[in-house]
Amino acid sequence: MAVIHETTMVPTKVELLASWLPTRPWYRGGATPVLTRVGGFRLDDPDGAVGIEFLAVTDGSRDESVTYQVPFAYRGAPLEGAEDALIGTSMHGVLGQRWLYDGTRDPVVVAQILALLGGTALPQAQYDSGAVDESVAVTTPDIAVPALGSEPVTAEDGSVRTDIMVGAQVPGSTAIVRVNRILRPGDESSERPGAGHVTVPWKLPDGSSVRGVFLSFDGHAES
């Protein structure tokens, strides 16, 4: 179970994102983001070594605001071979220095996404230790979700998402986790029938709540 500490992080996750987001191909805001935390959830690492959080932030740097999702991996030491996935480092008031990575490149995070989509992991609340987040809805796919058997292969889509290729169940098939980087309310209808997905609420600037797809899983036989 992840323990949520009531302490400080210097710099904060939002401050790190303000520098990192403009370097992403899917960023749609101004040169200097104006970010507000608006939602998200956590997952537990069964080994207790890696913190996992899915953070939604809204950028108000332009007239039309955009909401982004960033999966975070928090580590107590650098992740070998993932230098280009490093969002930044921060000093945690209890745990000391933390290395914060884009979770799409962290095998622990990807393994727990697969467990969530497969129904063997539960979404955890952002701010309460050991509390299941009942607002996170998981639709399991119509095929079995594989466990992660090797390093995930990640490909950025400059428009809206990151695709993560994971171990397929049988030769000649594909298995893809899709991470929606730009969040849109009520986008479940865009998912392929039979594909699994995770929908999560977030807050709009006016204080109202909407929900949309954070994560999805699609697997099929190649023709």
FENKAKA-V217496 format. One record per backbone hydrogen bond with DSSP energy under -0.5 kcal/mol. CO is the residue of the C=O (numbers start at 0). NH is the residue of the N-H. E is the energy in kcal/mol with one decimal. If there is no record, write none. Layout:
# FENKAKA-V217496
[[CO:NH:E] [CO:NH:E]]
This chain:
# FENKAKA-V217496
[[1:3:-0.5] [1:129:-0.6] [2:4:-0.7] [4:6:-1.4] [7:92:-2.7] [9:90:-2.7] [11:15:-2.2] [12:16:-2.4] [13:17:-1.8] [14:18:-0.8] [15:18:-0.7] [15:19:-1.9] [16:20:-2.9] [17:32:-0.6] [19:22:-1.8] [20:23:-2.4] [23:26:-1.3] [30:32:-0.5] [32:34:-0.5] [33:59:-2.9] [35:57:-2.6] [37:202:-2.0] [38:55:-2.6] [40:53:-3.3] [41:123:-3.4] [42:51:-0.7] [43:45:-0.6] [44:47:-2.1] [50:73:-2.6] [51:42:-1.5] [52:54:-0.7] [52:71:-4.2] [53:40:-1.4] [54:69:-2.6] [55:37:-2.8] [55:38:-1.0] [56:67:-3.1] [57:35:-1.6] [57:59:-0.6] [58:65:-1.5] [62:64:-0.7] [65:58:-3.2] [66:182:-2.8] [67:56:-2.3] [69:54:-2.5] [69:71:-0.5] [70:102:-3.9] [71:52:-1.8] [72:74:-0.6] [72:100:-2.5] [73:50:-2.3] [74:98:-2.9] [77:79:-0.7] [78:81:-1.9] [81:84:-1.8] [82:85:-1.2] [84:101:-2.6] [87:99:-2.8] [89:91:-0.7] [89:97:-3.1] [90:9:-1.7] [91:95:-1.7] [95:91:-2.7] [97:89:-2.2] [97:99:-0.5] [98:74:-2.3] [98:100:-0.5] [99:86:-2.7] [99:87:-1.6] [100:72:-1.9] [100:102:-0.6] [101:104:-2.1] [102:105:-1.2] [104:106:-0.6] [105:109:-2.4] [106:110:-2.2] [107:111:-1.7] [108:112:-2.0] [109:113:-2.2] [110:114:-1.8] [111:115:-2.3] [112:116:-2.6] [113:117:-2.0] [114:119:-2.7] [114:120:-1.1] [115:118:-1.1] [122:132:-2.3] [123:41:-3.0] [127:130:-1.4] [129:131:-0.5] [130:124:-3.2] [131:133:-1.1] [132:135:-1.3] [134:136:-0.6] [136:138:-0.5] [136:198:-2.6] [137:139:-0.6] [138:196:-1.7] [143:145:-0.5] [146:148:-0.6] [151:153:-0.6] [152:164:-3.3] [154:162:-2.6] [155:157:-0.6] [156:160:-0.6] [159:180:-2.5] [159:181:-1.5] [160:156:-2.7] [161:178:-2.8] [162:154:-2.8] [162:164:-0.5] [163:176:-2.6] [164:152:-2.0] [169:172:-1.2] [171:221:-3.0] [173:219:-1.1] [174:165:-2.4] [175:177:-0.5] [175:217:-2.4] [176:163:-2.8] [176:178:-0.5] [177:179:-0.6] [177:215:-1.9] [178:161:-2.0] [178:180:-0.7] [180:68:-2.3] [180:182:-0.6] [183:186:-0.8] [186:189:-1.6] [187:190:-1.8] [191:194:-2.4] [193:141:-2.7] [195:216:-2.6] [196:138:-3.2] [197:213:-2.8] [197:214:-1.2] [198:136:-2.4] [199:211:-1.8] [200:39:-0.5] [201:209:-2.6] [203:206:-2.4] [207:203:-3.1] [209:201:-2.6] [210:185:-3.4] [211:199:-2.3] [213:179:-2.1] [214:197:-2.9] [215:177:-2.9] [216:195:-1.6] [217:175:-2.7] [219:173:-2.6]]
